[in-house]
Amino acid sequence: MSNDPPKVGFVSLGCPKALVDSERILTQLRVEGYVVSPSYDAADLVIVNTCGFIDSAVEESLEAIGEAVTENGRVIVTGCLGAKSQVIKQAYPQVLAVTGPQELAEVMEAVHRHLPRPHDPFLDLVPPQGIKLTPRHYAYLKISEGCNHRCSFCIIPSMRGRLVSRPVGLVMQEAESLVRAGVKELLVISQDTSAYGIDVKYRTGFWQGRPLRTRMGDLAGALGGLGVWVRLHYVYPYPHVDETIPLMQEGKILPYLDVPFQHASARILKAMKRPADSEDNLARIRAWRQICPSLTLRSTFIVGFPGETEDDFAMLLDFVSEAQLDRVGCFTYSAVDGASANSLPDPVAEEVKQERYARLMALQAGISAAKLKAKIGCTMTVLVDEIAADGTAIARSAADAPDVDGVVTVRGNRKLSAGEFVRVRITGAGEHDLWADTL
């Protein structure tokens, strides 16, 4: 019998919240002495962490499961699509086990059942910050699970449950551990970051012996004292978000907000069951920018929602034009199995969805290009993500979140390294990206 430690392959799909779940599973595997295999053929079994938010994500997840089954044969499935175990079992009845999202204990139980735990786990092989799938210099910090909203196009609450905020002391301990390990940027995520602490009535916790409320503004202030970039994602535009804007102006956290507005027509927002109003949002954006002129705003929108008329879409275009958002993502509406929006009347034809998508993105491309062009000649600090083969550095500014926003390509005589902050002067701009020279 071989004394080699058991090897587990891992496939991680989906959003940053799913990625954090993957990191926790990988960390526990390493704690218990398992080795993470880089290939199917070297693995004793494979875990696939799936996404199931929209149809294309379901298809991608099923394809990944199929590949793992074909290449390895011993597969455990977890994640959002795991909440629909019958879909997975029908497609691949040979999978060893299926669990839903956030079910670390259930995943590990399945691993133990099909690949017994090593008798002598080497705890010192696991770094204090756990196993991360992101580059060493940035990390996602998940502050809560679940969501209390019931948006008609979304089934995440049925998969991940109602909002459950992590204890603020534990969040800060994790953040400190990450910073000690060399992380230069913390990306705060949840399903609804603004709602952090609502479920526990903003209960006061403790960090370093000091009281700290379980509330987004208080948490942002504490994170801002760690000396790294702090970026807020998935922030609903509630009034108390205003409290974080002075922190941005003071340089304690990055002047960046990711706010999922989704639409601007009051009629469509009501059909979506979104907790927002476009006029209030425009007023709030103006107020935020008055306090912090350097604020970068990112948002996402859905076009082609059932019942969306040309007038509704025109309202959305007017909102985007008026709001002058820095970064915009857009999706055509996709019916998700189990979403209440599926039963709404007047579906929009696919060709109309695509045409509206193209019009919105063309409008935003012009806005983005003008905003980036205005930065030519400016100096700024960027964080290097990687060094390209030709020696140029691929970096990000305070206005750029990894994977979803643009990049700053840096040239110069200095030899740079990933994870390094560097001062640059902007020399060129496109629709989404910037070019710069080191100072």
N, C-alpha and C positions, 0 to 999 in steps of 0.2 A: 504493500500500500504506500502511495506517495506521501511524503511529508510536506509537499508544497502547499501553500495556503490556497484555499478555494478562490477562483477568479470569477468576477461578475462584470459582464458588459453593461453599458448604460447608454440609452438614447434619450435625450431630453428635447421635448418640443414645447411650443407655446410661448406665453408671455413671460415677463420677468418674475411674476409671482409664481409661476410654475417652475421657473429656473431656481428660485429660492427653495422650493420643495425638493428639487433634485439635489441641491447642495446639501440639504439636511439628510437625505437618504444616503448620499455618498459619504458624508461625514460619519454617520452611524455605521456604515459598512466598514470604513477604515478603523473606527474605534474597536470594532469587534474582530478585527484581524483579517477581513477579506481584502483581496487585491482587486483593484479596478482594471479590467482588461481593455486594451485599446482596439481589439478586434473580436469579431464574432467567433472565429475558429479557436481562439485561445481561451474563450470564456466557458465556464461550466454552466452558466445560465445568463440570460439577458433580461434587464429591466427596461421597459419602455414607458416613459412618463409622457402621457398624451395630452393633446388639446382637443376640446370639443365645442368651441365657441360658435363657429360658423361652419357651413358645409365644406368649404375648402380645407379647413383645419381638420375636420373629421376624416376627410379623404386622405390627407397627409398622414394622420395618425394611423389609419388602417393600413396604409401602404408601409409605414415603418414597422408595424407589428408583423405584417406579412413578410417583410424582408428578414426580420429577426427570426421568425419561425422557419423560413427557408434556409437561412444561413447557419442557424444554431439549433433550433428545435425546442429548446427549453426556455420559455418566455413567461415573465411576470409582467402584467400590465397595470399601471396606476395612472392617476391624474384625472382630468375633467371628463374625458371620454369614458373612464372607468366607472363613472356614475351611471352609465348606460351599459351595464355589463352584458345585457342580452344582445346588443349590437355586436360586441366583440366576440362573444361566445358563438353567435350564429356564423360570423365570418371565419373565426379561427377556434373551433372547439378544442383544439389541442393545447391552448395556452394553459399554463400551470395554475395561475391565479389571476383574479382581477380585483383591484381595489379602487376606491374613489380618491379624490384630491385630499390632501392634508392628512392622509392616513399612514403616517410613518410606522406606527406600531404594527398595523396590519401588513404593510409591505415587508417589514423585518420578520414577522411571523411566517409569511409565505417563503421568504428566503431560507429561514431556519428549517422549515419543513422539507424543502426540496434540495437544500445545500447546507448541511449541518454547520453550525458555527465552529470556527477553530477553537481548540482547547486553550491556546496561549496567545491571545490578542496582544499586539505590541502597541500599547496605548501611546507611547512616545513617538510613534510614526505620524500621528495626527496633529497638525498644527492647531494652536489654541483657537484660531478663527474658523476652524473647520475646513472642509474641502470646498473650493470655489471653482465655478465654471467660467467666471469672468477673468480678465487679465488681473494681475496682482495689484494694480494701482487703483482699481475702482471696484465697488461692490454694491449690490442691492440690499437695502435694509427694509425688510417687511415688518410693518408695525401693527397690522391687524389681518384677520381673515374674514371672509364673507362680506355680505352687503345687505343693508336694510331696504334698498330701493327695489322697486318692482317694475323696472323699465320693460315695456311690452315687447321689445326686440331681443331681450336678454334672458338667458336661463342660468346665469352664473349663481344667483342666490339659491336656486334649486340644487345646484351641484355643490356649492361651497357653504351654504347655510347663511344664517344671519350674522351680522357684524359681531366679531369677538376681538376686542382690542388686546394686544399683548401688554403685560405689565410694563410700565414706563421704565422701571429700574432695570428690567431684563433687556429692554431695547437699548438703553444707554450702555449697559455692560457689553452687549454685542458690538455696539458702535466703537467703544473704547478698544475692544479686542482687535477689531478690524484695523483701526488706526495704528495700534502698536505693531501690527503685522505688516505695515507699509502701505495701507490703502490711503489714497490721496483724495478720493471722491466717494461720498456716500449718496446713493440714489434712493430716496425714501419712497417706498411703494406700498400700496394696499389697493383694495377695490374702490375705496372712498377715503382718501387720506384726510379730508376735511372732517369726517365723522369720527376720527380717532377719539376714543374715550366716552362717546355718547352712551354706549352700552353699560358703562360702569359709573355714569353720572360724573365724569371727570374726576374720578377718585384720586386723592393725593397719594402718590407713592414716594419712594425714597431712592436717591442716588448719591453715593459718596456721603451718606449720612445727612443729606439735605432734602427737605420736602420738594417734590416736583409733581405737578398735576398731570394727569393722563389727558392731555389736550394738545392739539396740533401746534398751537403757538408756543406753548411752554416747551414742548419737545424740540421744536425748531430752534428756539433760543439756546437750549442746552447743547444740542448738536453743534450749533454755531460756535460754541466755545472749545471745540476739539481741534481747531486749527486746520481743517481740511475743507474742500468744497462740499457743500450740502445742497442737493437738488431735489425739489419737491415734484412728485408726479401724481397724476390722477386726483387733482384738487377740484372739488365741486365749488362753485362760486358763492359759498355761504358768506354772510356778512362778517363772521369772525375771521375769515381769511385776511381781511384788511389788516389784522394785527401783525401778520408776517411781513408786510411790505416795508415797514421801517427797518426791520432786520436786514432786508435786502439792500436798502439804501445805505445802511451802516456798514455793509460788507461782511456781516456775520454769516449769512447764507447767500447762495447764488441768487442774483436777480432773475429768476426763471420760474415760471409757473406753467404746468401742463394741466389745462382746464378742458375737460371734454364737453364742449357746448352742444354738439351733435346736430343742432338745427337752429333756425332763427324765427320760423313761423310759429306763432302762438298756437295755432290749430294743430300743427304737426307735433310740436312739443307736448301738447296735451295728449295726443294719440300715442306718443312715445312714453307717456307717464314720466316725463322728465321734470325734476324739481328746479325749473329755471324759467326766466322770462328775458327775451332778447333786449328790451329797452333797459331793464335793470342791469343787464350784463354790460351794455355799452356804457352806461353811466359809471359802473364799477371799474371798467377798464380805464376810462378817463381819469377817475380818482386815483387808481393805482399808479398810472403813469405820471400824474402830477406829483405824487410822493417820491416815486423812483423812476426817473426818466429813462434809465438804462434797462428797465424791465423787459425781458424776452417772454412773449406769450406764445405757447403752442396749444393747438386744439385739434380735435377730430370732428368730422361731420359725416352724416349719412345722407346720401341722395337716393331718390327713388323709393322712399318709404311709402307703404300703401296709402293711397289717397292724396299723395303730394301732387299738387297742380303746378302749372307753370307760374302762377302767381306766388305760390308758396316758395318755389325755387328762386323766384326773383327776389323775395324777401331775404333768402339766404345769401344770394349774391350781394345784395345791398349791405347786409350785415358784415360780410367779409371785407367789402370795400371800405366800410366805415370803420371797422375795428382795426384794420391794418395789422393783423396778426403776423408775427414773425415766422412761425412754422405752422403748417396745416397738413393734416392727413385726411384723406377722404376715402370712404367705402361706398360702394353701391349696396343697397339693401339686399340682404340674403336671408331667406326664410330659414329659421333655425327650428329644428324639431323640438316641440314643446313650448315655444314662445307664443304668447297670447296674440302678438301682432299678426300671426299667420291667418287669423280669422277675420282680420279687418277687410272691409270692402275696397274696391277700386285699386287693384294691384297695378303697378307701373310696368309698362313693357320694358323688356331688357334693353332694347336699342335706345329707348328714352333715358333709362338709367345711365347708360354708357355715355350718351351725348351730354347729359347734365354733369356727369363726373368730369368729362373733358373740359367743359366750360368753366367749372369751378376751379379746376387745377390750373387752367390757363390764366385765369384772373389772379390766382394766388402766386403763380410763377412771376408775373409782372411786379406784384407787391414785394415779393421776396428779393427779386433782382435789384429793385430800386433801393431797398433797405441795405442790402449787402454792398452795393456800389457806393453808398454814402460812407461806408467804413474804410474805403481806400485812403491811405495816408495816416490812419489812426494806429496807435500802438495799443497792444493788449497783452495779457498773459494767457497762454494756452497750455494745455496738458497734453503731452505726447502720448499717443496710443501705440504706435508702432513705427518702425523704420523700414521704408520701402527698399527694394533691391537696388535702386539707383542712389540711395543714401538720403533721399528726402524724408522728412518726418511727417507722418500723418497725425495731426493733432486735433484737439477740440477747444473751442473757446467756452466761456461761461454760458454762451447762448446755444450750445450744442450738447444734447444728450446722446450717449452712445447708441448706435444702430438706427435711431429714428430721425436724427437731424443731420446737418451738414458736417463737413470737416474743414480744417485749415491745413493746407499743404505748405510745409515750411522748408525753405531753402536757406543755405548759409554755410559759412566755413566751420562753424562749431559742430563738433560731434555730439549728437543728442542721443538720449536713451529713453525707452518707454518708461512712463511714469514720472518723467521730469517736467517741471514747470519751466517755461521759458518766455521771455519777453520778445515780442515780434512787432514788425511794422507791416500792415496790410498793403499789398502791392497790386492785387487783382481780385475780381469777384465774378461769380456766375450767378445762376438762378438759385443755387443752394449752397455752394461752397465758396471758400476764400483761399487766396494764395498769399504767402507772407515770406519775409526775410527776417532772419534773426537780427537783433540789435547788437 
